[in-house]
Amino acid sequence: MSSGDGIHTTSRPGWPSLGLYGSGALCAAAEPAAEPPVLSLRRVLMPLDFSGPSRDALAYARRLAAHFRAELLVVHVSESPLVDPHLAEFDTQTFEENARQSARTELEKVVAELRAAGHGASARVLSGVPWHEITEFARWEPVDLIVAGTRGYTGLKHILLGSTAERIIRHASCPVLVVRGGPG
């Protein structure tokens, strides 16, 4: 079927309608009789590593939380250094505690800003492997959505550095929204 506004649609009962728009974009729409799913967010988990991409994702999570009047749970995962404490030339335990304290201080600032803007917010510093701690936290503290930032590495950088966001997607017990940021 064709209409005068440049939109061409085709459909069969039970099949989605397809439209080709002037820009060449192809869109699929559900049959009009279908009810759209109701999206309700009460708790949003936001992993924050203080990089540019995670701060971009925080801005997005903040807007989502405001729209749905959801509580925002901000977590930072402090990774242990990949050094045997007995072979290290520095005190790894003190190093780890200083890193956790620094993260707590930064998270307190983030939560204070969120609360000042009228958001329900809390923060937690976790220790371990980031993707694992984030997905386990989402299981312990029931959340409706995880919003994660990513640098969007591809190729060799992706192979060498991996993707925490990708692992979160694979192991999460709830939906995950990935926000691609710039290098950070």
C-alpha positions, 0 to 999 in steps of 0.5 A: 500500500502507498500513501501520498506522504512517501511512506510505503507499507506492507502487512499481513495479519499477524505480521509487522507493518514495514515502512520505507521513509524518504531518508531510506530508513526501514522501520517495523511497527507492531500491528495496531491492535497489539498493546505496547509493553509497559516499562516500569523502572524502580531501581537503576544500577549504574556502574561508574569507573569515573571514565568519560564514557561511564560519566556519559552513561551516568548522565543518561541513567540520571535522565532515565531515573528522573523520567521514571522516578526511579532510585539510582544505585551507583557502584564502583568496582575496585579491582585488585592489582594483578601482583602477588602481594609477597613479590610486590615492592609496595604494600598492595593492601594499603594501595587497595584500601587507598583506591577504595577510599578514593572511590568512596569519596568520589561516589559520595560527591556523585550521590550528593549531586544526584540528591541535590537534583531530587533523585533517590540515590545511593552508592557502594564500592565493591571489590573484585572483577568489575563485570562479575561484581556488577552482575552479582550486585544486580542479583542481590539488590533487585534492579530493573535496569543496568546502564553501562558505559563503553568506550566502543573499542573494536579490533585489537584494542577490544581483544586486548582490553576486553569489554566489561559492558559486553560481559555485563550483557552476557551475565546480567539477570536484568536488561542492560542499556549500553551507552557508547561514549568517547575515548575516556 
